[in-house]
Amino acid sequence: MALKIIESCVNCYACEPLCPSKAIFMGKTHFMINPRKCTECEDDYKDPQCASICPIEGAILDKLGAPINPPGSLTGIPPERMAEAMAELQAH
């Protein structure tokens, strides 16, 4: 199991410090994910932390190659989870 960061990554460094398994590293041109270390944040968080913070739509793919932060989700939060995230923010 592993996620993948693709070349649309702009190296904003938002994801790297959030990775609980320290799987994210700087590649030759953009950040990448070490598939041997990536746990997809299972047992740590509800959602993969890299995708939750990534501002680049479609830059992080799941193991099937589908974007975790799809177009229409500038926050990196999948649209179906946006209402829940907004409620969490308003509760604090």
C-alpha positions in Angstrom: 0.0 0.0 0.0 1.4 3.4 -0.9 0.4 6.8 -2.2 2.2 8.6 -5.0 3.1 12.2 -5.6 3.2 13.1 -9.3 5.1 15.8 -11.2 2.5 18.4 -10.8 3.8 18.8 -7.2 5.2 22.4 -6.7 7.5 21.5 -3.8 5.6 23.6 -1.3 6.9 21.5 1.6 3.4 21.3 3.2 3.2 17.5 3.1 6.7 16.4 4.2 6.6 17.4 7.9 3.0 15.9 8.3 3.9 12.4 7.2 3.8 10.2 10.3 5.8 7.4 8.7 8.4 9.8 7.2 7.8 8.4 3.8 7.9 11.7 1.9 11.2 12.9 0.5 12.6 15.3 -2.1 13.2 13.6 -5.4 15.1 15.1 -8.4 12.3 17.4 -9.4 9.5 17.1 -6.9 8.5 15.4 -3.6 8.0 11.7 -3.8 6.7 9.0 -1.4 8.8 5.9 -0.5 6.3 3.0 -1.0 8.1 0.9 1.5 7.4 3.4 4.3 4.0 4.8 3.3 1.1 3.4 5.4 -1.5 5.8 3.9 -1.8 7.0 7.5 -3.8 3.9 8.5 -3.9 3.6 12.3 -2.7 7.2 12.6 -5.3 9.4 10.9 -8.7 9.1 9.2 -7.3 10.6 6.0 -3.8 10.6 4.5 -2.2 13.7 5.9 -0.3 14.6 2.7 -3.5 14.7 0.7 -5.3 16.6 3.4 -2.8 19.5 3.2 -1.8 19.4 -0.5 -2.9 22.5 -2.4 -2.3 21.1 -5.8 -5.4 19.3 -7.1 -4.6 15.8 -8.4 -1.0 15.8 -7.3 -1.4 12.8 -4.9 -2.6 9.5 -6.2 -3.9 6.4 -4.4 -2.6 2.9 -5.1 -5.0 2.6 -8.1 -3.8 5.9 -9.6 -6.9 8.0 -8.7 -6.3 11.5 -7.3 -6.9 11.7 -3.6 -7.2 15.4 -3.7 -9.3 15.7 -6.9 -10.1 18.7 -9.0 -12.5 21.0 -7.2 -10.7 20.4 -3.9 -8.1 23.2 -3.5 -7.8 22.2 0.1 -6.8 18.7 -0.7 -9.9 17.5 1.1 -12.1 15.3 -1.1 -15.4 17.1 -1.8 -17.4 14.5 -0.1 -15.6 15.2 3.1 -15.6 19.0 2.8 -18.8 19.5 4.8 -17.5 17.3 7.6 -14.2 19.3 7.7 -16.0 22.6 7.7 -18.2 21.5 10.6 -15.1 20.5 12.5 -13.5 23.9 11.9 -16.7 25.8 13.0 -16.9 23.7 16.2 -13.6 25.0 17.4 
